């Protein structure tokens, strides 16, 4: 345990006046060891125990000397008091203040003055999304917990759209109070709230925009920052065109508010030029399994055979829902970590 500068200065200031008065007495008048005299003078001058002028061992020595001399000086103090000598009260004040100061600081170690470890609070982070988040969400959460300062909730379901989550978002905002919220939706229209909105149509795009803006308002009103996640390029030209429309809307909404950030997480599983990629070079800290799926060594499969999801041997999604992947998903790892990275940067969350 360490004594902060604030605590030391507060103690010094509170007794500084009495110490200064007691230290004006001549050493011969105190009739105590010169060490006690030196200690009193230094403390009254504003040098706390543990400083370069008053070392820890010196404090302990002075305390022992004070106790040792207490018995032998008691009779002299009593005699002075019986005479009504005001000088004795200054002696008492000097001893009492020195003992008080040593008693207060005794439990602490006297070395270089260092502050206690900085206290920190956890940042609450929520992720809402569809099937891409269902696969990448665990790695998003893992990246958050790796910082040691993030509490992460992932709320995802394949085939869903923002309108499916609005009521849940209100509850999370009111009850859990997240400080960062990531929204990842690629444009699905499988659920009842999206009935009649054909993918790629103007009505579909307007519906996604309106619902996303409502979600942003929910969390902005609760004091959270919102991160709109751009999905990766799709193998199907039709799906890729609709994905570009969604990403463009996300970028536009992010540009309209200081509390909204666009996250190009899809770039983590794309070619350097931003195109669709079946494989990418293996990362330094992951298993390299390209040959397992018929690809050359040194690469990992980052997309599913459906050209949308991340499981290397995954079956086609049913109404946007995918089954549990039984093999390593390099694409999900990259996408999940890329979703969390801007949040970590915004809140100064560094991995331990």
RODO-2510 file (C-alpha; in nm, 4 decimals, decimal comma):
residues 352
     n   res          X          Y          Z
     1     x     0,0000     0,0000     0,0000
     2     x     0,1308     0,3444    -0,0818
     3     x     0,0564     0,6873     0,0587
     4     x    -0,0394     0,9299    -0,2130
     5     x     0,1002     1,2806    -0,2320
     6     x    -0,2473     1,4151    -0,1623
     7     x    -0,2786     1,2289     0,1681
     8     x     0,0697     1,3232     0,2808
     9     x     0,0195     1,6895     0,1974
    10     x    -0,3179     1,6913     0,3731
    11     x    -0,1667     1,5543     0,6935
    12     x     0,1271     1,7937     0,6741
    13     x    -0,0968     2,0966     0,6240
    14     x    -0,3332     1,9987     0,9050
    15     x    -0,0580     1,9832     1,1633
    16     x     0,1891     2,2184     0,9976
    17     x     0,1172     2,5104     1,2281
    18     x     0,1676     2,3161     1,5496
    19     x     0,4783     2,1478     1,4132
    20     x     0,6279     2,4801     1,3199
    21     x     0,5609     2,6103     1,6734
    22     x     0,7067     2,3025     1,8372
    23     x     1,0141     2,3069     1,6140
    24     x     1,1036     2,6607     1,7233
    25     x     1,2131     2,5229     2,0611
    26     x     1,5865     2,4881     2,1046
    27     x     1,7301     2,1327     2,1190
    28     x     1,8657     2,1955     2,4649
    29     x     1,5216     2,2971     2,5864
    30     x     1,3632     1,9796     2,4524
    31     x     1,6322     1,7690     2,6180
    32     x     1,5742     1,4833     2,3789
    33     x     1,7835     1,3051     2,1278
    34     x     1,8982     1,5190     1,8375
    35     x     1,7334     1,2716     1,6036
    36     x     1,3898     1,3626     1,7376
    37     x     1,4736     1,7283     1,6974
    38     x     1,5859     1,6791     1,3362
    39     x     1,2758     1,4804     1,2491
    40     x     1,0432     1,7474     1,3922
    41     x     1,2214     2,0228     1,2029
    42     x     1,2047     1,8387     0,8702
    43     x     0,8389     1,7476     0,9030
    44     x     0,7481     2,1032     0,9951
    45     x     0,9315     2,2194     0,6827
    46     x     0,7002     2,0060     0,4692
    47     x     0,9148     1,6962     0,4086
    48     x     0,6908     1,3886     0,4543
    49     x     0,8227     1,0485     0,5645
    50     x     0,9430     0,8569     0,2623
    51     x     1,0952     1,1621     0,0954
    52     x     1,4649     1,1959     0,0239
    53     x     1,5066     1,4151     0,3364
    54     x     1,3217     1,1831     0,5787
    55     x     1,3821     0,8168     0,4977
    56     x     1,1713     0,5253     0,6170
    57     x     1,4309     0,3895     0,8531
    58     x     1,4705     0,7341     1,0067
    59     x     1,0983     0,7478     1,0827
    60     x     1,1089     0,4108     1,2554
    61     x     1,4186     0,5065     1,4517
    62     x     1,2613     0,8329     1,5650
    63     x     0,9504     0,6560     1,6835
    64     x     1,1557     0,4157     1,8930
    65     x     1,3525     0,7038     2,0414
    66     x     1,0353     0,8916     2,1311
    67     x     0,8953     0,5896     2,3128
    68     x     1,2271     0,5242     2,4845
    69     x     1,2514     0,8798     2,6128
    70     x     0,8862     0,9035     2,7129
    71     x     0,9329     0,7402     3,0523
    72     x     1,2441     0,9339     3,1463
    73     x     1,0925     1,2678     3,0414
    74     x     0,7558     1,2187     3,2062
    75     x     0,8700     1,3516     3,5430
    76     x     1,0229     1,6620     3,3828
    77     x     0,7037     1,7425     3,1973
    78     x     0,4953     1,6880     3,5100
    79     x     0,7197     1,9256     3,7041
    80     x     0,6935     2,1899     3,4339
    81     x     0,3163     2,1596     3,4316
    82     x     0,3003     2,1994     3,8080
    83     x     0,4977     2,5227     3,7680
    84     x     0,2574     2,6440     3,4988
    85     x     0,5447     2,6748     3,2548
    86     x     0,4037     2,7448     2,9060
    87     x     0,7226     2,5992     2,7634
    88     x     0,6083     2,2516     2,8680
    89     x     0,2991     2,2722     2,6520
    90     x     0,5160     2,3295     2,3483
    91     x     0,7147     2,0232     2,4450
    92     x     0,3956     1,8194     2,4742
    93     x     0,2717     1,9518     2,1414
    94     x     0,5944     1,8558     1,9690
    95     x     0,5901     1,5010     2,1069
    96     x     0,2184     1,4514     2,0474
    97     x     0,2295     1,5717     1,6879
    98     x     0,5351     1,3635     1,6049
    99     x     0,3731     1,0543     1,7538
   100     x     0,0476     1,1250     1,5680
   101     x     0,2272     1,1645     1,2373
   102     x     0,4231     0,8431     1,2843
   103     x     0,1133     0,6519     1,3934
   104     x    -0,0793     0,7607     1,0864
   105     x     0,1978     0,6756     0,8432
   106     x     0,3309     0,3659     1,0222
   107     x     0,1196     0,1120     0,8313
   108     x     0,2623     0,2344     0,5020
   109     x     0,5965     0,1520     0,3480
   110     x     0,8410     0,4419     0,3344
   111     x     1,0015     0,4381    -0,0031
   112     x     0,9582     0,6432    -0,3143
   113     x     0,6165     0,8034    -0,3122
   114     x     0,4077     0,6126    -0,5664
   115     x     0,0379     0,6376    -0,6410
   116     x    -0,1833     0,3323    -0,5953
   117     x    -0,2748     0,1260    -0,9008
   118     x    -0,5128     0,3209    -1,1198
   119     x    -0,8704     0,2111    -1,0698
   120     x    -1,0657     0,1484    -1,3876
   121     x    -1,4201     0,0573    -1,4741
   122     x    -1,5422    -0,1884    -1,7317
   123     x    -1,6852    -0,0677    -2,0609
   124     x    -2,0150    -0,2312    -2,1532
   125     x    -2,0285    -0,3340    -2,5191
   126     x    -2,3264    -0,4831    -2,7037
   127     x    -2,3417    -0,6415    -3,0487
   128     x    -2,6676    -0,6829    -3,2433
   129     x    -2,6576    -0,8722    -3,5693
   130     x    -2,7638    -1,1492    -3,8062
   131     x    -2,5969    -1,4727    -3,9183
   132     x    -2,2560    -1,3098    -3,9730
   133     x    -2,2585    -1,1975    -3,6102
   134     x    -2,3837    -1,5407    -3,5055
   135     x    -2,0592    -1,6845    -3,6427
   136     x    -1,8221    -1,3982    -3,5615
   137     x    -1,9822    -1,2855    -3,2337
   138     x    -1,7806    -1,5210    -3,0092
   139     x    -1,4575    -1,3777    -3,1493
   140     x    -1,5905    -1,0233    -3,1078
   141     x    -1,6550    -1,1045    -2,7420
   142     x    -1,3165    -1,2750    -2,7058
   143     x    -1,1420    -0,9631    -2,8345
   144     x    -1,3311    -0,7570    -2,5795
   145     x    -1,2529    -0,9819    -2,2846
   146     x    -0,8869    -0,9942    -2,3901
   147     x    -0,8614    -0,6273    -2,2899
   148     x    -0,9631    -0,7061    -1,9333
   149     x    -1,1828    -0,3984    -1,9338
   150     x    -1,4848    -0,4860    -2,1471
   151     x    -1,8147    -0,6540    -2,0605
   152     x    -1,9621    -0,7885    -2,3832
   153     x    -2,3121    -0,9012    -2,4793
   154     x    -2,3817    -1,0494    -2,8213
   155     x    -2,7439    -1,0590    -2,9405
   156     x    -2,7690    -1,2157    -3,2843
   157     x    -2,9889    -1,4407    -3,4928
   158     x    -2,9537    -1,5459    -3,8519
   159     x    -3,2035    -1,3954    -4,0942
   160     x    -3,2981    -1,0993    -3,8733
   161     x    -3,3087    -0,7282    -3,9540
   162     x    -3,2877    -0,4178    -3,7304
   163     x    -3,6683    -0,4053    -3,6956
   164     x    -3,6606    -0,7444    -3,5192
   165     x    -3,4444    -0,6032    -3,2414
   166     x    -3,5845    -0,2573    -3,1697
   167     x    -3,7800    -0,3598    -2,8583
   168     x    -3,4842    -0,5596    -2,7285
   169     x    -3,2578    -0,2626    -2,7963
   170     x    -3,4793    -0,0377    -2,5845
   171     x    -3,4623    -0,2849    -2,2985
   172     x    -3,0843    -0,3200    -2,3200
   173     x    -3,0400     0,0577    -2,3343
   174     x    -3,2615     0,1159    -2,0297
   175     x    -3,1505    -0,1764    -1,8133
   176     x    -2,7887    -0,2542    -1,9080
   177     x    -2,6700     0,0920    -2,0194
   178     x    -2,4028    -0,0056    -2,2740
   179     x    -2,1435     0,2530    -2,3685
   180     x    -2,0690     0,1046    -2,7108
   181     x    -2,3100    -0,0735    -2,9437
   182     x    -2,2211    -0,2451    -3,2722
   183     x    -2,4947    -0,3032    -3,5306
   184     x    -2,4251    -0,5600    -3,8055
   185     x    -2,7002    -0,6400    -4,0571
   186     x    -2,6513    -0,7359    -4,4205
   187     x    -3,0037    -0,6752    -4,5512
   188     x    -3,2062    -0,9928    -4,4819
   189     x    -3,5832    -0,9828    -4,5330
   190     x    -3,6932    -1,3197    -4,3929
   191     x    -3,8782    -1,2070    -4,0794
   192     x    -4,2355    -1,0731    -4,0505
   193     x    -4,1296    -0,7108    -3,9973
   194     x    -3,9586    -0,7212    -4,3392
   195     x    -4,2446    -0,8836    -4,5274
   196     x    -4,3054    -0,7134    -4,8593
   197     x    -3,9635    -0,5497    -4,8817
   198     x    -3,7772    -0,7043    -5,1721
   199     x    -3,4001    -0,7036    -5,1346
   200     x    -3,2460    -0,4246    -5,3400
   201     x    -3,5690    -0,2248    -5,3768
   202     x    -3,6048     0,1387    -5,2726
   203     x    -3,8633     0,0450    -5,0114
   204     x    -3,6275    -0,2172    -4,8670
   205     x    -3,3418     0,0309    -4,8445
   206     x    -3,5650     0,2991    -4,6902
   207     x    -3,6907     0,0462    -4,4324
   208     x    -3,3366    -0,0501    -4,3329
   209     x    -3,2365     0,3141    -4,3097
   210     x    -3,5348     0,4124    -4,0945
   211     x    -3,4936     0,1177    -3,8566
   212     x    -3,1194     0,1717    -3,8233
   213     x    -3,1735     0,5395    -3,7480
   214     x    -3,4262     0,4445    -3,4802
   215     x    -3,1731     0,2057    -3,3283
   216     x    -2,9124     0,4803    -3,3294
   217     x    -3,1539     0,7165    -3,1532
   218     x    -3,2301     0,4560    -2,8864
   219     x    -2,8660     0,4192    -2,7921
   220     x    -2,7630     0,7808    -2,8422
   221     x    -3,0371     0,8885    -2,6019
   222     x    -2,8920     0,6404    -2,3510
   223     x    -2,5434     0,7921    -2,3881
   224     x    -2,3884     0,5151    -2,5989
   225     x    -2,1687     0,5362    -2,9045
   226     x    -2,2923     0,3388    -3,2045
   227     x    -2,0714     0,1485    -3,4480
   228     x    -2,2279     0,0525    -3,7835
   229     x    -2,0529    -0,2547    -3,9213
   230     x    -1,9997    -0,2867    -4,2935
   231     x    -2,0279    -0,6451    -4,4170
   232     x    -1,7795    -0,8043    -4,6607
   233     x    -1,8187    -0,8432    -5,0346
   234     x    -2,0475    -1,1285    -5,1414
   235     x    -1,9792    -1,3832    -5,4151
   236     x    -2,3230    -1,3347    -5,5724
   237     x    -2,3333    -1,0132    -5,7801
   238     x    -2,6946    -0,9524    -5,6725
   239     x    -2,6219    -0,9889    -5,3028
   240     x    -2,3033    -0,7874    -5,3396
   241     x    -2,4947    -0,4995    -5,4989
   242     x    -2,7446    -0,4900    -5,2121
   243     x    -2,4611    -0,5103    -4,9618
   244     x    -2,2976    -0,2056    -5,1169
   245     x    -2,6251    -0,0139    -5,0754
   246     x    -2,6408    -0,1014    -4,7048
   247     x    -2,2770    -0,0086    -4,6468
   248     x    -2,3247     0,3234    -4,8253
   249     x    -2,6230     0,4035    -4,6023
   250     x    -2,4173     0,3156    -4,2945
   251     x    -2,1382     0,5492    -4,4041
   252     x    -2,3848     0,8304    -4,4665
   253     x    -2,5449     0,7890    -4,1226
   254     x    -2,2041     0,7805    -3,9573
   255     x    -2,1117     1,1063    -4,1259
   256     x    -2,4215     1,2760    -3,9844
   257     x    -2,3425     1,2154    -3,6145
   258     x    -2,0327     1,2396    -3,3975
   259     x    -2,1602     0,9484    -3,1884
   260     x    -2,1839     0,7097    -3,4839
   261     x    -1,8835     0,5385    -3,6444
   262     x    -1,8680     0,3321    -3,9611
   263     x    -1,6615     0,0142    -3,9236
   264     x    -1,5302    -0,1436    -4,2434
   265     x    -1,4957    -0,4855    -4,0823
   266     x    -1,5666    -0,6572    -4,4127
   267     x    -1,2241    -0,5510    -4,5392
   268     x    -1,0703    -0,8078    -4,3017
   269     x    -1,1916    -1,0913    -4,5286
   270     x    -1,1577    -0,9230    -4,8669
   271     x    -0,8771    -0,8893    -5,1177
   272     x    -0,6493    -0,5850    -5,0843
   273     x    -0,8548    -0,4234    -5,3621
   274     x    -1,1802    -0,4784    -5,1692
   275     x    -1,3065    -0,7726    -5,3704
   276     x    -1,4456    -1,1098    -5,2705
   277     x    -1,1893    -1,3650    -5,1463
   278     x    -1,2287    -1,7372    -5,0881
   279     x    -0,8900    -1,7627    -4,9151
   280     x    -0,6376    -1,5324    -4,7521
   281     x    -0,2825    -1,5836    -4,6231
   282     x    -0,2757    -1,7443    -4,2805
   283     x    -0,2372    -1,5154    -3,9819
   284     x     0,0687    -1,5649    -3,7641
   285     x    -0,1324    -1,6823    -3,4626
   286     x    -0,3816    -1,9194    -3,6270
   287     x    -0,3752    -2,2755    -3,7629
   288     x    -0,3092    -2,2908    -4,1350
   289     x    -0,5585    -2,5331    -4,2900
   290     x    -0,5755    -2,4520    -4,6605
   291     x    -0,4733    -2,8036    -4,7791
   292     x    -0,7486    -2,9547    -4,5623
   293     x    -1,0044    -2,7987    -4,7959
   294     x    -0,8160    -2,8456    -5,1219
   295     x    -0,6238    -2,5179    -5,1248
   296     x    -0,2451    -2,4582    -5,1237
   297     x    -0,0413    -2,4390    -4,8059
   298     x    -0,0063    -2,1001    -4,6455
   299     x    -0,3692    -1,9941    -4,6840
   300     x    -0,6936    -2,0315    -4,4902
   301     x    -1,0464    -2,0507    -4,6246
   302     x    -1,2292    -1,7390    -4,5034
   303     x    -1,5748    -1,7832    -4,6635
   304     x    -1,8390    -2,0541    -4,6785
   305     x    -1,9318    -2,2322    -5,0028
   306     x    -2,2446    -2,0115    -5,0170
   307     x    -2,0187    -1,7086    -5,0696
   308     x    -2,1771    -1,5256    -4,7722
   309     x    -2,0786    -1,6801    -4,4416
   310     x    -1,7496    -1,7907    -4,2827
   311     x    -1,7570    -2,1671    -4,2185
   312     x    -1,5171    -2,3353    -4,4670
   313     x    -1,7399    -2,6428    -4,5043
   314     x    -2,0712    -2,4874    -4,4069
   315     x    -2,4020    -2,5853    -4,5589
   316     x    -2,6215    -2,3249    -4,7319
   317     x    -2,8180    -2,1058    -4,4948
   318     x    -3,1894    -2,1695    -4,4459
   319     x    -3,3808    -1,8400    -4,4392
   320     x    -3,0614    -1,6713    -4,3246
   321     x    -2,9847    -1,9201    -4,0477
   322     x    -2,6707    -2,1311    -4,0449
   323     x    -2,5855    -2,4451    -3,8514
   324     x    -2,3017    -2,4652    -3,6033
   325     x    -1,9618    -2,4817    -3,7697
   326     x    -1,7424    -2,7741    -3,6609
   327     x    -1,4106    -2,6510    -3,8030
   328     x    -1,1890    -2,3489    -3,7510
   329     x    -1,3368    -2,0316    -3,9050
   330     x    -1,0551    -1,7963    -3,9972
   331     x    -1,3024    -1,5583    -4,1619
   332     x    -1,5174    -1,5350    -3,8483
   333     x    -1,2099    -1,4666    -3,6361
   334     x    -1,0945    -1,1857    -3,8645
   335     x    -1,4402    -1,0328    -3,8984
   336     x    -1,5131    -1,0511    -3,5246
   337     x    -1,1839    -0,8916    -3,4275
   338     x    -1,2258    -0,6244    -3,6960
   339     x    -1,5697    -0,5361    -3,5563
   340     x    -1,4255    -0,4822    -3,2087
   341     x    -1,1044    -0,3007    -3,3047
   342     x    -1,2567     0,0503    -3,3496
   343     x    -1,4395     0,0141    -3,0179
   344     x    -1,1121    -0,0724    -2,8470
   345     x    -0,9503     0,2297    -3,0062
   346     x    -1,2356     0,4646    -2,9151
   347     x    -1,2284     0,3611    -2,5489
   348     x    -0,8525     0,3037    -2,5188
   349     x    -0,8944    -0,0682    -2,4560
   350     x    -0,5647    -0,2458    -2,5141
   351     x    -0,5293    -0,6243    -2,4967
   352     x    -0,3502    -0,7476    -2,1875
***
